[in-house]
Amino acid sequence: MELILKQDVQNLGFKDDVVTVKNGYGRNYLIPQGFAQLATPSAKKVLAENLKQRAFKEAKIVDDAKKLAEALKALEIKITAKAGGEKLFGSITNIDIASALETAGQPIDRKFITSGVVKRTGKYAATVRLHREVVIELPYEIVAEK
């Protein structure tokens, strides 16, 4: 079953992508939730026209995302957490990284940050998706609270 995505769907695609999924997934989840619509020939023509009109706007958005990526690479992020030796009491997730970025003056939504769950002090890297074409590795350090 071919569908046109109306919004980003994790592990499937981005908005306005034409994707092929199994019938049940499309009929029972994507279409009823409003995440996708059927990719009929007329819907594909409308999509192509919309993409043409949005092409130059997209270039500006990509440039802004690249500038933000350069600003993020210049940041040194240190997250303090309670720890007993090297092991943390609790864990550090993408929510903590997003709040550290916000205090540094670069607010990024937590759903665009992928880091996994970290339970030890040390240096790590998180993946930040600023745009479908702009993905950066963001280094950060976890230090024990004194």
LINNOR-V647812 format. One line per field, one symbol per residue. ss: DSSP state (@ for helix, = for strand, . for the rest). phi: phi as a letter, one per 20 degrees, with the letter a starting at -180 (. if undefined). burial: # if it has 24 or more other ideal C-beta (glycine too) atoms within 12 Angstrom, else .. A space follows every 50 residues. Layout:
ss: ???
phi: ???
burial: ???
//
This chain:
ss: .====...=...=....===..@@@@@@@@@@@..===..@@@@@@@@@@ @@@@@@@@@@@@@@@@@@@@@@@@..=====.==..======.@@@@@@@ @@@......@@@==...===.========.....==========..
phi: .ecdfebfcfmcrdgmeecdcfgffffecffffnebcfefgfffffffff fffefffffffffffffffffffffddcdebfbdmeeeeobdcfffffff fffencfcfffedccnddccfpdccdeddebfddccedfbcddffe
burial: ..####..#..#...####.#....#...#....###.#.......#... ..............#..##..#..#.###.#......#...###.###.# #....#.#...####..#..#..#.#.####..#.#.#.###....
//
